[in-house]
Amino acid sequence: MANQRRFVDLHTHSTASDGTRSPAEVVALAEQAELAAFALTDHDTTSGLAEARAAAAEFPGLHFVPGVEVSARYTGGTMHILGLGIDENSPALRGLLASFVGARDERNPKILAKLQAMGIDVDMDDVRQAAESFDPGRPHVIGRMHIAEAMRVKGYAQSIQDAFARYLGNDGAAFVDKERLEPREVIEGIVAGGGAAVLAHAVQLRITDHQELEDYVGCLAGAGLGGIEVYHPDHSPELTRRCLDLARKLGLLVTGGSDFHGSAKPGVSLGRPKVPLAAITGPLAEKVLGGL
């Protein structure tokens, strides 16, 4: 690269899912951070990729990586799998994501029913208005973040974070889980869609034993997992080292990113942690980064 940019962010979100900045705005932030590459990885949708790709084309020094983030069935914690370098027009990937949008559509009324039983008067019209307020005119994958914003607007929560902490998070009073596919099915769908399947934020698996983590990630690698997110804001230095060791031992792609959501996660900045381009190594690095 002629401009000598040295850092990347391969995990970001926009208003196409549960972020608060539009895809084009996320691109602009990536350019302001002078990143060499960034990926848009919205939850269960690729609807923001066309806008992001067009915006990124205005910045020759910024390499755009089309991506997605998908939930997988897992007991004891939370598992998300990133798809990096995907073909969003792949029938296999479209089929995979359609099942998740349906699962969200089934979960949202159940969450609202729980809230209403507690005297919290928020309905789907309120939630749709909340989603629209972030990015008018865009089709949204409606989820918990939009419910949280509706609660904030109507005075039932001080902030989105407060709504999650008390009601919508995994330990919240109105939490309802959504139907998920097995990790193998998610991985196969991403790979069939031309992407590298990457385990996101391993900290959320809540596996504290190093050997147990190695065994589990090894099983995922056997199912086609191609990479692991080593660098993430929630990873301790120790877990970062463990993930890096696992990537090297299992021959996985090393990735990293901010998990940026805009004001939905106010403590997270795009481009932080600073992930060096040189750190993105492994057999799928060229596939994701296009030879940068």
Backbone as CSV, one residue per row, in Angstrom:
resi,resn,N_x,N_y,N_z,CA_x,CA_y,CA_z,C_x,C_y,C_z
1,MET,0.834,-1.201,0.000,0.000,0.000,0.000,0.866,1.247,0.000
2,ALA,0.479,2.174,-0.852,1.311,3.363,-1.004,1.212,4.289,0.199
3,ASN,0.049,4.304,0.879,-0.140,5.294,1.941,0.344,4.822,3.311
4,GLN,0.834,3.599,3.401,1.447,3.108,4.633,0.494,3.091,5.827
5,ARG,-0.762,2.880,5.597,-1.686,2.719,6.721,-1.380,1.397,7.405
6,ARG,-1.521,1.359,8.743,-0.998,0.201,9.474,-2.010,-0.531,10.339
7,PHE,-3.263,-0.029,10.429,-4.207,-0.641,11.361,-5.523,-0.992,10.675
8,VAL,-6.249,-1.941,11.282,-7.513,-2.407,10.718,-8.564,-2.527,11.834
9,ASP,-9.816,-2.602,11.419,-10.924,-2.884,12.336,-11.883,-3.799,11.586
10,LEU,-11.924,-5.061,11.982,-12.696,-6.061,11.248,-13.955,-6.496,12.000
11,HIS,-14.527,-5.567,12.792,-15.747,-5.891,13.528,-16.463,-4.587,13.883
12,THR,-17.429,-4.186,13.061,-18.182,-2.950,13.296,-19.655,-3.162,12.956
13,HIS,-20.495,-2.281,13.505,-21.945,-2.390,13.298,-22.534,-1.037,12.924
14,SER,-23.617,-1.075,12.177,-24.280,0.140,11.704,-25.771,0.074,12.013
15,THR,-26.501,1.085,11.533,-27.949,1.114,11.730,-28.663,0.012,10.952
16,ALA,-27.964,-0.702,10.097,-28.599,-1.834,9.419,-28.967,-2.921,10.424
17,SER,-28.276,-2.951,11.575,-28.676,-3.857,12.657,-28.830,-3.047,13.937
18,ASP,-27.889,-3.157,14.868,-28.070,-2.508,16.167,-27.046,-1.425,16.459
19,GLY,-26.456,-0.859,15.433,-25.587,0.300,15.607,-26.385,1.582,15.483
20,THR,-25.760,2.706,15.801,-26.461,3.991,15.745,-25.896,4.934,14.687
21,ARG,-24.934,4.448,13.907,-24.398,5.235,12.790,-24.669,4.492,11.494
22,SER,-24.998,5.235,10.441,-25.309,4.604,9.166,-24.061,3.929,8.591
23,PRO,-24.247,2.997,7.641,-23.067,2.378,7.025,-22.087,3.397,6.459
24,ALA,-22.600,4.418,5.794,-21.706,5.436,5.233,-20.977,6.195,6.331
25,GLU,-21.642,6.449,7.445,-20.990,7.140,8.564,-19.906,6.265,9.180
26,VAL,-20.143,4.961,9.257,-19.117,4.056,9.777,-17.895,4.077,8.865
27,VAL,-18.133,4.096,7.568,-17.017,4.204,6.605,-16.242,5.489,6.843
28,ALA,-16.960,6.588,7.033,-16.288,7.874,7.257,-15.431,7.837,8.521
29,LEU,-15.926,7.179,9.555,-15.142,7.057,10.784,-13.900,6.197,10.557
30,ALA,-14.036,5.156,9.751,-12.877,4.315,9.432,-11.832,5.106,8.662
31,GLU,-12.286,5.957,7.773,-11.357,6.798,7.020,-10.704,7.832,7.938
32,GLN,-11.473,8.428,8.847,-10.910,9.393,9.791,-9.835,8.749,10.657
33,ALA,-10.027,7.467,10.967,-9.045,6.737,11.770,-7.848,6.286,10.940
34,GLU,-7.893,6.570,9.643,-6.812,6.218,8.707,-6.509,4.720,8.743
35,LEU,-7.586,3.927,8.743,-7.415,2.486,8.745,-7.006,1.983,7.361
36,ALA,-6.280,0.892,7.364,-5.949,0.240,6.096,-7.139,-0.556,5.586
37,ALA,-7.910,-1.139,6.505,-9.068,-1.950,6.141,-10.068,-1.953,7.286
38,PHE,-11.337,-2.122,6.937,-12.351,-2.311,7.964,-13.457,-3.184,7.388
39,ALA,-14.156,-3.863,8.287,-15.276,-4.718,7.903,-16.547,-4.230,8.571
40,LEU,-17.629,-4.206,7.817,-18.952,-3.979,8.388,-19.568,-5.346,8.645
41,THR,-19.920,-5.622,9.903,-20.362,-6.962,10.303,-21.668,-6.870,11.093
42,ASP,-22.707,-6.385,10.468,-23.973,-6.233,11.171,-24.561,-7.583,11.538
43,HIS,-25.390,-7.577,12.583,-25.993,-8.806,13.084,-27.061,-9.319,12.127
44,ASP,-26.832,-10.514,11.589,-27.852,-11.267,10.859,-28.346,-10.577,9.592
45,THR,-27.623,-9.589,9.086,-28.059,-8.899,7.884,-26.865,-8.382,7.095
46,THR,-27.034,-8.349,5.779,-26.026,-7.754,4.894,-26.583,-6.505,4.221
47,SER,-27.702,-5.989,4.725,-28.395,-4.900,4.037,-27.604,-3.598,3.999
48,GLY,-26.612,-3.441,4.874,-25.820,-2.212,4.867,-24.581,-2.272,4.000
49,LEU,-24.284,-3.432,3.421,-23.012,-3.604,2.719,-22.923,-2.789,1.434
50,ALA,-24.002,-2.699,0.683,-23.957,-1.955,-0.582,-23.631,-0.488,-0.329
51,GLU,-24.283,0.105,0.671,-24.010,1.506,1.003,-22.576,1.681,1.486
52,ALA,-22.115,0.763,2.335,-20.751,0.856,2.849,-19.731,0.690,1.729
53,ARG,-19.969,-0.241,0.832,-19.034,-0.473,-0.273,-18.935,0.771,-1.167
54,ALA,-20.086,1.383,-1.456,-20.087,2.579,-2.294,-19.367,3.732,-1.596
55,ALA,-19.591,3.883,-0.299,-18.922,4.953,0.442,-17.422,4.717,0.503
56,ALA,-17.014,3.461,0.731,-15.593,3.147,0.832,-14.869,3.356,-0.491
57,ALA,-15.593,3.244,-1.600,-14.972,3.439,-2.911,-14.456,4.866,-3.103
58,GLU,-14.951,5.784,-2.269,-14.495,7.175,-2.343,-13.144,7.377,-1.666
59,PHE,-12.660,6.354,-0.965,-11.407,6.469,-0.209,-10.432,5.392,-0.677
60,PRO,-9.537,5.710,-1.592,-8.638,4.710,-2.185,-7.739,4.007,-1.165
61,GLY,-7.449,4.662,-0.059,-6.560,4.056,0.930,-7.245,3.120,1.897
62,LEU,-8.582,2.984,1.792,-9.361,2.189,2.737,-9.913,0.955,2.037
63,HIS,-9.494,-0.218,2.491,-9.984,-1.476,1.916,-11.226,-1.921,2.669
64,PHE,-12.308,-2.162,1.934,-13.573,-2.570,2.543,-13.716,-4.081,2.514
65,VAL,-14.073,-4.655,3.677,-14.290,-6.097,3.807,-15.767,-6.331,4.108
66,PRO,-16.533,-6.920,3.194,-17.939,-7.206,3.481,-18.063,-8.311,4.514
67,GLY,-18.918,-8.082,5.515,-19.016,-9.062,6.590,-20.399,-9.154,7.186
68,VAL,-20.524,-10.020,8.177,-21.771,-10.235,8.905,-21.414,-10.887,10.239
69,GLU,-22.287,-10.760,11.230,-22.110,-11.444,12.512,-23.363,-12.259,12.812
70,VAL,-23.174,-13.531,13.118,-24.292,-14.455,13.274,-24.184,-15.164,14.619
71,SER,-25.317,-15.312,15.299,-25.359,-16.030,16.569,-25.419,-17.529,16.321
72,ALA,-24.836,-18.301,17.224,-24.888,-19.761,17.149,-25.331,-20.321,18.492
73,ARG,-25.928,-21.493,18.471,-26.411,-22.130,19.694,-25.232,-22.509,20.579
74,TYR,-25.349,-22.146,21.859,-24.252,-22.406,22.790,-24.787,-22.307,24.207
75,THR,-24.355,-23.205,25.066,-24.810,-23.233,26.453,-23.698,-22.731,27.384
76,GLY,-24.062,-21.827,28.278,-23.097,-21.347,29.259,-22.557,-19.966,28.980
77,GLY,-22.850,-19.438,27.805,-22.373,-18.115,27.422,-23.031,-17.719,26.121
78,THR,-22.337,-16.917,25.345,-22.852,-16.449,24.061,-21.820,-16.714,22.982
79,MET,-22.275,-17.226,21.834,-21.362,-17.455,20.719,-21.828,-16.672,19.492
80,HIS,-20.941,-15.853,18.980,-21.165,-15.160,17.727,-20.041,-15.525,16.770
81,ILE,-20.404,-15.691,15.514,-19.431,-16.038,14.477,-19.472,-14.975,13.386
82,LEU,-18.334,-14.398,13.107,-18.208,-13.414,12.039,-18.001,-14.119,10.703
83,GLY,-18.595,-13.562,9.676,-18.282,-13.966,8.315,-17.566,-12.817,7.640
84,LEU,-16.313,-13.007,7.268,-15.514,-11.943,6.663,-15.207,-12.288,5.207
85,GLY,-15.308,-11.283,4.339,-15.050,-11.498,2.923,-16.169,-12.273,2.246
86,ILE,-17.394,-12.075,2.710,-18.535,-12.834,2.210,-19.037,-12.297,0.867
87,ASP,-19.790,-13.131,0.172,-20.576,-12.726,-0.995,-22.020,-12.623,-0.530
88,GLU,-22.496,-11.392,-0.323,-23.833,-11.223,0.252,-24.947,-11.697,-0.669
89,ASN,-24.631,-11.951,-1.940,-25.638,-12.447,-2.875,-25.708,-13.970,-2.923
90,SER,-24.897,-14.631,-2.135,-24.897,-16.089,-2.118,-26.241,-16.620,-1.618
91,PRO,-26.887,-17.520,-2.354,-28.155,-18.101,-1.885,-28.013,-18.801,-0.534
92,ALA,-26.882,-19.470,-0.312,-26.674,-20.164,0.952,-26.646,-19.184,2.116
93,LEU,-25.954,-18.073,1.931,-25.867,-17.079,2.994,-27.206,-16.382,3.200
94,ARG,-27.884,-16.079,2.117,-29.208,-15.449,2.236,-30.173,-16.345,3.019
95,GLY,-30.124,-17.639,2.742,-30.987,-18.561,3.456,-30.659,-18.621,4.932
96,LEU,-29.373,-18.628,5.245,-28.932,-18.641,6.638,-29.461,-17.424,7.384
97,LEU,-29.295,-16.242,6.802,-29.667,-15.015,7.492,-31.176,-14.851,7.595
98,ALA,-31.904,-15.349,6.604,-33.362,-15.235,6.652,-33.921,-15.947,7.869
99,SER,-33.319,-17.064,8.248,-33.803,-17.801,9.416,-33.604,-17.006,10.696
100,PHE,-32.554,-16.200,10.751,-32.284,-15.428,11.962,-33.189,-14.213,12.069
101,VAL,-33.489,-13.589,10.944,-34.419,-12.464,10.979,-35.778,-12.945,11.472
102,GLY,-36.195,-14.136,11.013,-37.445,-14.704,11.490,-37.430,-14.965,12.978
103,ALA,-36.280,-15.422,13.490,-36.161,-15.685,14.930,-36.289,-14.400,15.734
104,ARG,-35.714,-13.315,15.237,-35.846,-12.027,15.925,-37.302,-11.563,15.916
105,ASP,-37.957,-11.750,14.776,-39.350,-11.315,14.661,-40.249,-12.079,15.631
106,GLU,-39.898,-13.312,15.937,-40.667,-14.092,16.895,-40.339,-13.686,18.338
107,ARG,-39.090,-13.304,18.580,-38.674,-12.977,19.945,-39.190,-11.616,20.397
108,ASN,-39.185,-10.617,19.521,-39.501,-9.255,19.939,-40.852,-9.139,20.636
109,PRO,-41.949,-9.723,20.106,-43.237,-9.615,20.823,-43.206,-10.281,22.200
110,LYS,-42.425,-11.323,22.347,-42.324,-11.996,23.645,-41.641,-11.091,24.672
111,ILE,-40.603,-10.367,24.219,-39.941,-9.414,25.113,-40.914,-8.315,25.517
112,LEU,-41.644,-7.789,24.544,-42.583,-6.710,24.830,-43.688,-7.176,25.774
113,ALA,-44.126,-8.413,25.608,-45.156,-8.943,26.512,-44.648,-9.008,27.948
114,LYS,-43.395,-9.415,28.116,-42.805,-9.442,29.464,-42.724,-8.039,30.049
115,LEU,-42.284,-7.082,29.235,-42.190,-5.704,29.712,-43.561,-5.163,30.100
116,GLN,-44.550,-5.430,29.257,-45.894,-4.919,29.540,-46.471,-5.541,30.802
117,ALA,-46.119,-6.802,31.061,-46.575,-7.448,32.296,-45.971,-6.787,33.530
118,MET,-44.845,-6.106,33.341,-44.205,-5.380,34.443,-44.637,-3.919,34.487
119,GLY,-45.614,-3.556,33.640,-46.111,-2.189,33.636,-45.334,-1.243,32.745
120,ILE,-44.502,-1.774,31.872,-43.701,-0.946,30.953,-44.427,-0.892,29.616
121,ASP,-45.024,0.246,29.327,-45.910,0.396,28.170,-45.104,0.758,26.909
122,VAL,-44.505,-0.256,26.320,-43.762,-0.098,25.061,-44.311,-1.136,24.092
123,ASP,-44.694,-0.693,22.872,-45.205,-1.630,21.882,-44.354,-1.578,20.619
124,MET,-44.720,-2.389,19.608,-43.903,-2.476,18.399,-43.874,-1.166,17.618
125,ASP,-44.939,-0.384,17.699,-44.901,0.924,17.032,-43.825,1.807,17.657
126,ASP,-43.728,1.775,18.971,-42.675,2.536,19.658,-41.296,2.051,19.228
127,VAL,-41.142,0.738,19.102,-39.849,0.157,18.746,-39.480,0.525,17.307
128,ARG,-40.445,0.460,16.407,-40.176,0.834,15.008,-39.792,2.306,14.913
129,GLN,-40.454,3.148,15.682,-40.111,4.572,15.685,-38.692,4.787,16.209
130,ALA,-38.314,3.997,17.209,-36.952,4.101,17.743,-35.935,3.714,16.688
131,ALA,-36.191,2.631,15.972,-35.281,2.207,14.908,-35.199,3.277,13.817
132,GLU,-36.341,3.835,13.463,-36.382,4.856,12.417,-35.611,6.108,12.830
133,SER,-35.611,6.408,14.116,-34.937,7.625,14.580,-33.431,7.572,14.363
134,PHE,-32.858,6.370,14.338,-31.417,6.253,14.141,-31.030,6.497,12.681
135,ASP,-31.875,6.070,11.754,-31.530,6.175,10.333,-32.825,6.125,9.521
136,PRO,-33.481,7.268,9.345,-34.792,7.297,8.692,-34.774,6.689,7.289
137,GLY,-35.811,5.911,7.012,-35.972,5.358,5.676,-35.250,4.059,5.410
138,ARG,-34.479,3.568,6.367,-33.726,2.332,6.152,-34.492,1.131,6.707
139,PRO,-34.513,0.018,5.960,-35.047,-1.214,6.549,-34.128,-1.675,7.691
140,HIS,-34.695,-1.989,8.823,-33.902,-2.374,9.987,-34.202,-3.810,10.393
141,VAL,-33.172,-4.494,10.892,-33.385,-5.750,11.593,-33.687,-5.372,13.032
142,ILE,-34.959,-5.394,13.399,-35.385,-4.927,14.712,-34.912,-5.887,15.791
143,GLY,-34.319,-5.336,16.841,-33.811,-6.167,17.915,-33.871,-5.460,19.256
144,ARG,-33.146,-6.022,20.209,-33.221,-5.528,21.579,-32.750,-4.077,21.710
145,MET,-31.766,-3.691,20.913,-31.265,-2.325,21.030,-32.367,-1.315,20.717
146,HIS,-33.227,-1.623,19.757,-34.306,-0.712,19.407,-35.382,-0.702,20.494
147,ILE,-35.613,-1.855,21.122,-36.523,-1.896,22.266,-35.959,-1.045,23.402
148,ALA,-34.658,-1.154,23.624,-34.006,-0.365,24.680,-34.142,1.125,24.415
149,GLU,-33.975,1.534,23.164,-34.111,2.946,22.827,-35.549,3.416,23.037
150,ALA,-36.517,2.575,22.677,-37.918,2.934,22.911,-38.188,3.100,24.408
151,MET,-37.600,2.249,25.219,-37.746,2.370,26.671,-37.135,3.680,27.173
152,ARG,-35.986,4.024,26.606,-35.340,5.286,27.014,-36.209,6.479,26.651
153,VAL,-36.727,6.487,25.427,-37.547,7.601,24.945,-38.788,7.788,25.819
154,LYS,-39.387,6.679,26.252,-40.615,6.760,27.037,-40.356,6.867,28.541
155,GLY,-39.074,6.970,28.934,-38.734,7.235,30.317,-38.654,6.020,31.226
156,TYR,-38.625,4.819,30.646,-38.531,3.617,31.456,-37.084,3.183,31.721
157,ALA,-36.154,3.820,31.068,-34.733,3.536,31.283,-33.956,4.821,31.078
158,GLN,-32.862,4.961,31.795,-32.049,6.172,31.668,-31.232,6.174,30.390
159,SER,-30.917,4.992,29.891,-30.101,4.869,28.695,-30.316,3.484,28.090
160,ILE,-29.772,3.266,26.918,-29.816,1.937,26.314,-29.117,0.935,27.219
161,GLN,-27.988,1.339,27.779,-27.232,0.451,28.650,-28.033,0.097,29.904
162,ASP,-28.752,1.069,30.433,-29.585,0.830,31.612,-30.697,-0.166,31.291
163,ALA,-31.309,-0.031,30.117,-32.379,-0.958,29.716,-31.847,-2.385,29.608
164,PHE,-30.649,-2.539,29.063,-30.063,-3.873,28.961,-29.711,-4.427,30.335
165,ALA,-29.146,-3.578,31.176,-28.710,-4.045,32.490,-29.886,-4.540,33.334
166,ARG,-31.007,-3.853,33.242,-32.133,-4.199,34.124,-33.164,-5.122,33.480
167,TYR,-33.296,-5.038,32.167,-34.409,-5.745,31.535,-34.031,-6.662,30.365
168,LEU,-33.164,-6.216,29.474,-33.024,-6.875,28.176,-31.777,-7.738,28.027
169,GLY,-30.793,-7.549,28.896,-29.586,-8.359,28.829,-29.870,-9.806,29.208
170,ASN,-28.875,-10.644,29.063,-29.059,-12.079,29.305,-29.568,-12.396,30.705
171,ASP,-29.272,-11.527,31.676,-29.741,-11.730,33.045,-30.878,-10.779,33.408
172,GLY,-31.433,-10.112,32.396,-32.471,-9.121,32.643,-33.844,-9.736,32.866
173,ALA,-34.726,-8.959,33.467,-36.055,-9.450,33.845,-36.934,-9.769,32.645
174,ALA,-36.663,-9.163,31.482,-37.502,-9.402,30.302,-36.741,-10.130,29.201
175,PHE,-35.640,-10.758,29.554,-34.834,-11.437,28.529,-35.592,-12.629,27.950
176,VAL,-35.534,-12.727,26.631,-36.052,-13.886,25.907,-34.992,-14.290,24.902
177,ASP,-34.572,-15.524,24.966,-33.557,-15.991,24.026,-34.197,-16.183,22.661
178,LYS,-33.376,-16.159,21.617,-33.895,-16.412,20.272,-33.380,-17.753,19.782
179,GLU,-34.097,-18.309,18.842,-33.705,-19.593,18.272,-32.409,-19.416,17.486
180,ARG,-31.495,-20.341,17.688,-30.212,-20.273,16.998,-29.923,-21.600,16.302
181,LEU,-29.056,-21.540,15.297,-28.591,-22.743,14.631,-27.351,-23.270,15.337
182,GLU,-27.027,-24.513,15.090,-25.801,-25.089,15.621,-24.589,-24.390,15.001
183,PRO,-23.477,-24.316,15.738,-22.280,-23.662,15.186,-21.875,-24.211,13.817
184,ARG,-21.953,-25.524,13.643,-21.571,-26.117,12.362,-22.429,-25.563,11.218
185,GLU,-23.729,-25.392,11.469,-24.615,-24.872,10.425,-24.266,-23.430,10.073
186,VAL,-23.955,-22.633,11.095,-23.572,-21.244,10.851,-22.265,-21.187,10.067
187,ILE,-21.290,-21.968,10.484,-19.996,-21.989,9.804,-20.159,-22.423,8.353
188,GLU,-20.932,-23.478,8.134,-21.133,-23.969,6.771,-21.812,-22.920,5.895
189,GLY,-22.778,-22.184,6.450,-23.452,-21.146,5.685,-22.525,-20.017,5.296
190,ILE,-21.648,-19.612,6.229,-20.687,-18.542,5.942,-19.688,-18.990,4.880
191,VAL,-19.169,-20.190,5.036,-18.185,-20.695,4.077,-18.825,-20.861,2.697
192,ALA,-20.048,-21.375,2.653,-20.751,-21.513,1.379,-20.998,-20.151,0.737
193,GLY,-21.076,-19.119,1.580,-21.246,-17.755,1.095,-19.936,-17.070,0.765
194,GLY,-18.860,-17.847,0.657,-17.581,-17.301,0.228,-16.758,-16.648,1.306
195,GLY,-17.196,-16.727,2.564,-16.509,-16.013,3.629,-15.636,-16.883,4.507
196,ALA,-14.836,-16.222,5.319,-14.069,-16.883,6.376,-14.896,-16.810,7.650
197,ALA,-15.152,-17.965,8.268,-15.912,-18.013,9.521,-14.959,-17.808,10.690
198,VAL,-15.221,-16.790,11.502,-14.308,-16.373,12.570,-15.055,-16.327,13.892
199,LEU,-14.528,-16.986,14.912,-15.114,-16.917,16.248,-14.908,-15.518,16.812
200,ALA,-16.015,-14.838,17.131,-15.935,-13.484,17.680,-15.802,-13.531,19.201
201,HIS,-15.196,-12.495,19.754,-15.053,-12.249,21.203,-15.204,-13.514,22.049
202,ALA,-14.155,-14.316,22.065,-14.163,-15.582,22.805,-14.490,-15.394,24.280
203,VAL,-14.287,-14.201,24.818,-14.587,-13.941,26.225,-16.044,-14.261,26.533
204,GLN,-16.935,-14.094,25.563,-18.358,-14.300,25.799,-18.733,-15.780,25.894
205,LEU,-17.799,-16.664,25.551,-18.042,-18.090,25.767,-18.013,-18.434,27.256
206,ARG,-17.343,-17.602,28.039,-17.212,-17.791,29.488,-16.475,-19.086,29.829
207,ILE,-15.515,-19.436,29.005,-14.665,-20.600,29.282,-13.377,-20.079,29.917
208,THR,-13.133,-20.438,31.151,-11.957,-19.924,31.853,-10.779,-20.889,31.826
209,ASP,-11.040,-22.153,31.568,-9.962,-23.138,31.531,-9.323,-23.155,30.140
210,HIS,-8.007,-23.005,30.102,-7.316,-22.874,28.821,-7.477,-24.128,27.975
211,GLN,-7.350,-25.296,28.584,-7.461,-26.533,27.811,-8.876,-26.720,27.263
212,GLU,-9.858,-26.356,28.064,-11.244,-26.462,27.613,-11.493,-25.546,26.419
213,LEU,-10.933,-24.325,26.489,-11.082,-23.393,25.371,-10.405,-23.944,24.123
214,GLU,-9.207,-24.483,24.301,-8.492,-25.050,23.154,-9.267,-26.213,22.543
215,ASP,-9.803,-27.075,23.371,-10.556,-28.217,22.864,-11.796,-27.762,22.101
216,TYR,-12.474,-26.757,22.645,-13.712,-26.316,22.002,-13.429,-25.622,20.669
217,VAL,-12.458,-24.728,20.667,-12.118,-24.046,19.417,-11.592,-25.056,18.398
218,GLY,-10.876,-26.067,18.879,-10.409,-27.120,17.989,-11.564,-27.845,17.322
219,CYS,-12.631,-28.107,18.078,-13.827,-28.735,17.502,-14.455,-27.835,16.438
220,LEU,-14.517,-26.546,16.711,-15.058,-25.610,15.726,-14.195,-25.579,14.466
221,ALA,-12.871,-25.624,14.665,-11.973,-25.651,13.510,-12.214,-26.906,12.670
222,GLY,-12.489,-28.018,13.350,-12.797,-29.243,12.637,-14.084,-29.141,11.839
223,ALA,-14.979,-28.242,12.251,-16.238,-28.021,11.546,-16.117,-26.958,10.459
224,GLY,-14.922,-26.394,10.295,-14.719,-25.414,9.240,-14.442,-23.997,9.689
225,LEU,-14.379,-23.771,11.027,-14.017,-22.433,11.496,-12.652,-22.058,10.930
226,GLY,-12.561,-20.836,10.383,-11.321,-20.436,9.741,-10.485,-19.444,10.515
227,GLY,-11.060,-18.838,11.569,-10.309,-17.810,12.279,-10.846,-17.559,13.671
228,ILE,-10.110,-16.755,14.433,-10.520,-16.364,15.776,-10.184,-14.891,15.984
229,GLU,-11.126,-14.174,16.595,-10.921,-12.760,16.889,-10.024,-12.661,18.125
230,VAL,-8.782,-12.364,17.889,-7.795,-12.296,18.970,-7.915,-10.970,19.721
231,TYR,-8.048,-9.881,18.985,-8.035,-8.531,19.563,-9.465,-7.995,19.631
232,HIS,-9.918,-7.703,20.862,-11.274,-7.209,21.100,-11.241,-6.370,22.375
233,PRO,-12.061,-5.311,22.475,-12.018,-4.455,23.674,-12.270,-5.184,24.985
234,ASP,-13.025,-6.284,24.939,-13.346,-7.007,26.165,-12.346,-8.099,26.513
235,HIS,-11.334,-8.283,25.694,-10.343,-9.317,25.964,-9.242,-8.781,26.876
236,SER,-8.963,-9.503,27.921,-7.834,-9.173,28.781,-6.536,-9.480,28.034
237,PRO,-5.427,-8.931,28.486,-4.149,-9.292,27.852,-3.909,-10.796,27.871
238,GLU,-4.322,-11.465,28.957,-4.123,-12.909,29.044,-4.958,-13.645,27.998
239,LEU,-6.228,-13.261,27.858,-7.070,-13.934,26.877,-6.603,-13.624,25.456
240,THR,-6.127,-12.424,25.231,-5.570,-12.088,23.913,-4.423,-13.020,23.573
241,ARG,-3.528,-13.237,24.529,-2.395,-14.142,24.295,-2.879,-15.573,24.059
242,ARG,-3.885,-16.004,24.827,-4.403,-17.362,24.653,-4.999,-17.537,23.255
243,CYS,-5.774,-16.557,22.830,-6.390,-16.648,21.501,-5.338,-16.632,20.401
244,LEU,-4.299,-15.830,20.584,-3.229,-15.798,19.593,-2.509,-17.139,19.540
245,ASP,-2.249,-17.710,20.691,-1.614,-19.030,20.736,-2.490,-20.076,20.045
246,LEU,-3.809,-20.014,20.295,-4.726,-20.961,19.672,-4.725,-20.816,18.155
247,ALA,-4.733,-19.569,17.690,-4.724,-19.341,16.246,-3.486,-19.958,15.612
248,ARG,-2.356,-19.753,16.243,-1.111,-20.303,15.695,-1.095,-21.827,15.771
249,LYS,-1.563,-22.376,16.877,-1.535,-23.817,17.056,-2.494,-24.531,16.107
250,LEU,-3.667,-23.922,15.861,-4.691,-24.557,15.040,-4.675,-24.095,13.588
251,GLY,-3.752,-23.194,13.268,-3.667,-22.707,11.892,-4.846,-21.849,11.491
252,LEU,-5.304,-20.986,12.397,-6.462,-20.141,12.140,-6.053,-18.719,11.775
253,LEU,-6.928,-18.059,11.057,-6.767,-16.647,10.757,-6.834,-15.834,12.048
254,VAL,-5.919,-14.899,12.219,-5.927,-13.967,13.351,-6.659,-12.697,12.917
255,THR,-7.703,-12.301,13.666,-8.386,-11.046,13.349,-8.558,-10.220,14.617
256,GLY,-9.110,-9.033,14.458,-9.386,-8.173,15.594,-10.236,-6.996,15.183
257,GLY,-10.972,-6.453,16.140,-11.811,-5.300,15.837,-12.395,-4.688,17.084
258,SER,-13.097,-3.591,16.881,-13.615,-2.796,17.997,-14.976,-3.253,18.491
259,ASP,-15.764,-3.914,17.633,-17.167,-4.219,17.936,-17.931,-2.915,18.125
260,PHE,-17.648,-1.963,17.264,-18.230,-0.620,17.330,-19.732,-0.666,17.073
261,HIS,-20.510,0.023,17.938,-21.957,0.148,17.764,-22.419,1.600,17.821
262,GLY,-21.505,2.555,17.858,-21.911,3.938,18.032,-22.333,4.205,19.464
263,SER,-23.355,5.057,19.647,-23.758,5.452,21.001,-24.399,4.315,21.779
264,ALA,-24.729,3.202,21.106,-25.258,2.047,21.828,-24.201,1.437,22.746
265,LYS,-22.937,1.625,22.404,-21.823,1.216,23.263,-20.874,2.414,23.378
266,PRO,-21.194,3.363,24.240,-20.453,4.634,24.260,-18.991,4.503,24.641
267,GLY,-18.615,3.419,25.288,-17.217,3.271,25.675,-16.340,2.662,24.607
268,VAL,-16.920,2.372,23.442,-16.176,1.696,22.377,-15.976,2.647,21.206
269,SER,-14.746,2.806,20.770,-14.409,3.676,19.642,-13.968,2.837,18.452
270,LEU,-14.413,3.230,17.271,-13.984,2.538,16.062,-12.469,2.652,15.937
271,GLY,-11.845,1.523,15.610,-10.392,1.509,15.486,-9.654,1.208,16.775
272,ARG,-10.394,0.953,17.868,-9.785,0.596,19.153,-10.309,-0.758,19.631
273,PRO,-9.480,-1.660,20.035,-8.026,-1.534,20.136,-7.372,-1.379,18.763
274,LYS,-6.183,-0.837,18.767,-5.450,-0.647,17.519,-4.900,-2.008,17.078
275,VAL,-5.458,-2.526,16.007,-5.081,-3.848,15.506,-4.175,-3.662,14.288
276,PRO,-2.901,-4.021,14.396,-1.998,-3.815,13.258,-2.378,-4.681,12.065
277,LEU,-2.296,-4.107,10.900,-2.505,-4.874,9.678,-1.590,-6.091,9.652
278,ALA,-0.380,-5.922,10.126,0.593,-7.012,10.123,0.183,-8.164,11.031
279,ALA,-0.754,-7.905,11.986,-1.191,-8.963,12.900,-2.213,-9.888,12.261
280,ILE,-2.811,-9.480,11.158,-3.839,-10.284,10.490,-3.129,-11.318,9.639
281,THR,-2.899,-12.460,10.244,-2.112,-13.507,9.597,-2.897,-14.817,9.594
282,GLY,-2.421,-15.750,8.808,-3.049,-17.054,8.732,-3.441,-17.375,7.306
283,PRO,-3.912,-18.595,7.078,-4.158,-19.058,5.716,-5.250,-18.297,4.972
284,LEU,-6.146,-17.605,5.694,-7.237,-16.889,5.037,-7.020,-15.379,5.003
285,ALA,-5.854,-14.916,5.396,-5.596,-13.479,5.467,-5.745,-12.805,4.114
286,GLU,-5.195,-13.424,3.077,-5.291,-12.807,1.743,-6.721,-12.801,1.250
287,LYS,-7.478,-13.838,1.567,-8.886,-13.906,1.172,-9.675,-12.740,1.767
288,VAL,-9.396,-12.423,3.041,-10.121,-11.369,3.723,-9.626,-9.985,3.331
289,LEU,-8.327,-9.832,3.247,-7.727,-8.519,3.030,-7.366,-8.232,1.585
290,GLY,-7.542,-9.198,0.721,-7.304,-8.953,-0.695,-5.874,-8.624,-1.050
291,GLY,-4.933,-9.174,-0.318,-3.530,-8.961,-0.664,-2.916,-7.684,-0.159
292,LEU,-3.579,-7.005,0.813,-3.009,-5.774,1.382,-1.641,-6.040,2.001
